[in-house]
Amino acid sequence: MSKQRIVVVGAGFAGLSATRLLSSKLKQNAEITLIDKHSYHTMMTQLHEVAAGRVEEEAGQYDLQKLLGRRKNVQLVTDTVTNVDKENKVVVTENGRYEYDFVLLALGGEPNDFGVPGVAEHGFTLWSMEDALRIRRHLEVIIEKAVIEHDEEKRRAMLTFAVAGSGFTGIEMLGELIDWKEIMAKKYHIDPSEITLAVVEMMPTILNTLPRPDADKALRFLHKKGVKVLTNHAITEVAENHIKVKDGADIPTYTLIWTTGVQGNTQAKAYGLKETERGNRLVANEYMEAVGFEGKGVYVAGDISGVLDEQGRPQPQIVEAAEQTGHTAASNIIAEINGGEKHKFVGKYQGTLVSIGSKWGVAYLMNFLHLSGFWAMLMKHLVYMLYCFQIRSGYYLFQYLKNEFFHTTNMRNMGYGHLSRMGNVLWSVPLRIFYGLTWLVEASHKIVGEGDFLKPYTWFGKGSWFTNDVHFTFPWLQENVTTGASEAASDAVSAASGAAASGAGEAAKSVFGLSYSYGNEPMAVFDSVPKFLEPVMKFMIPNKETALLMQKVMSFVEVAIALALILGLFTFIASGATAGLTVMFCLSGMFYWTNIWFVFVAIALMNGSGRAFGLDRYVQPWIQKHLSKWWYGVSRPLYKKN
């Protein structure tokens, strides 16, 4: 059978979900072309963060080459679709033509201004990366102008920021402005009370798709933060410096962010498909086929699609619905190709998560779980990380953690900035070098033994871990093991304490302490291998020959770790390895409490300290660049096969 040609139009949540499924299930018998006007997948759920400057634009742009570039049956095309010739089965773009056997239209949605005068000219929508960046630039410019404005009324209007619509997008944007307000006030030396935030809603309540108890919690939080919540305020006109409200006073403002509604992408009007009466959505049957073109290989999915429920209402325009419609459409295309049974679309939505700023949110999940504050934000982050697992992208999982937790500024994360590593790692350099020298000295004792450090020909002799003497204290390896003796990383401390005790003319006492106390014998973390670990250690080191080999290997490993730390090379891995080795020594009965600081220093040095006066400054970027090129290929502004 010849390969089936499948064209997916739109790389949003629906298009990406469908493309991944089609690519996985039709590896040998389909060629898939994914067309989008951008070379990236836009993370709509992070646009408000980009708009308010919490994260950079790259955080909301997932490069399609990184997501799909290794799938050999997927061709990525950056272009704009102008027509779908359904008779000849050709998708026409501004720069090419793509024949198809099946086409999936997943263009997504766009803001709906409901015909309110002035929205297009003076309002700011939030439905694309371009929208988010436009808002971000405007916020920076308007506040700079406001702080030097002498006309009090004009200054007040400039410092008033209004959001039209109290749905998820509007409230999340408003939440980001709550954080942004404090930062701008500090930066421009103005009183935060001069900045007014308002949400304008035509309905009597906000967040109307949430249960009232959860929505009311959000309302109380907004009031606490000084936000003006103007319900029953229908906007009738938008001007440059004010908005008109039905049956109410005009609101002076130079900033109105319009989030009141979504409609299907109006670009699809040119495709000649049946549309819903409202919202410009393409009508689909229960199998996600375009109505009027059933059996002709034309499917629709995502926000552009209008599959109707029993009450005649289209599915909600949310991420879950987009992914599920995309999955249903792709499954039915696969069924047509492989001869399986089609299945109907049934929306199953797990709940709603709304962040209001970087630290607080509300959630209603699985029809019974109500969360707010820290727990709601934690759940939102977990859901986002789960999405990264679903699209099989460890790269973007790491990027998300970095952007949301470790590279944040101004305490704009749920950990109130405590997790951020945006501080100067320079001050970790002395500790890194000292720690590396500590491991080098301990490893040197294992190599040199009782020899002279300055005479290499005396090395590897008596006392060294390279003789035929077993230094592990495991009873099954040697018959005459002195209880508590250890030649692990803490040899220096134990020798010092023994000398002090004999010099004092007293019997040494083994006492607990986290630092060496004169005259006392340091206490081992474990006197012997714990019972639960003994079978594992016996399996790993069953006899003397294995033990002697392990001694040599561990000595070289410690030298390698020490040099890596001193030179600042792979410090994250090296520090993690030292923490692991320390734990292993502890569990082997070969480590003292006085040296337990090894673990905590290792964790501290996982902060990227090798990038300051270390080789990681050069090696890590080089590896990332070439590894990305090898794994994902070369990202280009226009993707083609050749």
DARA-V179133 format. One line per field, one symbol per residue. phi: phi as a letter, one per 30 degrees, with the letter a starting at -180 (. if undefined). burial: I if it has 24 or more other ideal C-beta (glycine too) atoms within 12 Angstrom, else O. Layout:
phi=???
burial=???
This chain:
phi=.dddcccccjcdddddeddddddddbdcbacccccbdcdbcddedcdddddcidbddddccceddddbddddccccbcacdcabdddchbcccdbabbdbcbbccbdicadcchiddjdddbcbcbbadddddddeddeddddddddcdcddddddddccbcccjcddddddddddddddeddddddchbdeddcccbccbdddbchdcceeeddddddddddddiddccdhcddcabcdcabcbdhaddcdacbbccbdabbdddededdicdcddbihcddbddcidddjbdicicbbaidddbdcdddicdddcbdedddddddddddddddddciccdbddbdbcdkbbbcbjdbbababbhiaccbaieddddddddddddddddchbddddddddddcbccdchidadchidddcddddedddedddddddeddddddddddicdcedbedcdiceiddccccdcdcdddcadccdeidabddcedddddddddddddibddccbdacbdcejcdedddbdadeedceddddddbdbdddddddeddddddddddddddddichdddddddddddddddedcibbcddcddedddedddddidddchbddecdddddddddddddcicdbdbdbdc
burial=OOOIIIIIIIIIIIIIIIIIIIIOIIOOOIIIIIIIIIIIIIIIIIIIIIIIIIIOIIIIIIIIIIIIIOIOIIIIIIIOIOIIOIOOOOIIIOOOOIOIIIIIIIIIIIIIIOOIOOIOOIIIIIIIIIIIIIIIOIIOOIIOOIOOOOOOOOIOIIIIIIIIIIIIIIIIIIIIIIIIIIIIIOOIOIOOOIIIIIIIIIOOOIIIIIIOOIIOIIIOIIOOIOIIIIIOIOIIIIIOIIIIIOOOOOIIIIIIIIIIIIIIIOIIOOIOIIIIOOIIIIIIIIIIIIIOIOOOIIIIIIIIIIIIOOOOOIIIIIIIIIIIIIIIIIIIIIIIIOOOOIOOIOIOOOIIIIIIIIIIIIIIIOOOOIIIIOOIIIIIIOIIOOIIOOIOIOIIIOIIIOIIIOIIOIOIIIOOOOIIIOOOIOOIIOIIIOIIOIIIIIIIIIIIIOOOOOOOOOIIOOOIIIOOIIIIIIOOIOOOIOOIIIIIIIIIIIOIIIOOIOOOOOOIOIOOOOOIOOOIIIIIIIOIIOOOOOOOIOOOIOOOOOIIOIIIOIIOIIIIIIIIIIIIIIIIIIIOIIIOIIIIIIIIIIIIIIIIIIIOIIOIIIIIIIIIOIIIOOOOOOOOOOOOOOOIOOIOOIIOOO
